[in-house]
């Protein structure tokens, strides 16, 4: 492996190439924000909201300050609060559960499947009680969850379906954009996302005018008329600079996503190593590969091997939600969600960003195929 060790470092994510590509346009957009002094909300955010709603195939989009706030406000707009329960995947970033907890409701964690690593719709029914009000499905790693499976459960038990699409801007389920299936869908535009702002930002899409108007009030101190507050609200507006940067990047998103798909197809086709398991891709799923995750029995040894060969993977997520200290009071123990627990202790995220060169992809594949096969 000595020849491989001479390769330049390849990180899990590198935003420099993307930002160099759009730097001039973004700086020009920032100049327009400065000239208009539209720093909090305003026309640049409104322009992005309209464009993003069209992108997702929804009537409305509401820009907020981050994806965690989006989840919280969506829960509140559904009327969820103290005494309620919301079903959440155990295998997700913790913010999915925070959105429930912030309202006073209780997250009820459900295991993922062993192959797609998405919430297991077949196990959801076992967790439903008279207190259950909603299910949050997460389009994790950029791959859509089993929408129809969760829709069937929601219809049977009269529950709300909410999409956590924080990692899935542009993904499709059966040809239709994610963000258009649930009562609402919540997005993160954290800088590392496929569509990331220059700063923190998030958004909510919906087809429902009532939810839309309520969200506008909630994000703005519970107010629709200045200095008149109809409910307890929050200061969760999107900033003008963030809206402007997202407006620029949205034009490039489809091309960036397509490049990620090309890289993913090479990984899926050319990684041939019995020591590595890849995420299963159902026929109805059109992922945008925010992350490309693999599992292996000796994760630490695998990570060390990659580091020695100048490949620096990511780790998403080493502790599943139900075993986090913050939720110890809920009483979950090891073994409650075995597939999520296995994934947490055996997964790594491979390099995945649109600017990866073909020779870098080839190099990564070569290193992976040589793992424990040398």
HUSULTA-V80502 format. One line per field, one symbol per residue. ss: DSSP state (2 for helix, 1 for strand, 0 for the rest). A space follows every 10 residues. Layout:
ss: ???
This chain:
ss: 0002220001 1000022222 2222222222 2222220001 0022222222 2222220001 1111002222 2222222000 0000111110 0000222222 2000011111 0100000010 2222222000 0111111102 2200002222 2222222001 1111000000 0110011000 0001111100 0000000000 0111110022 2222222201 0011100110 0000101012 2222222222 0022222222 2222222222 0000001100 0000110000 0111100022 2222222200 1101000000 2220222222 0000000222 2222221111 0000000222 2222222222 0000
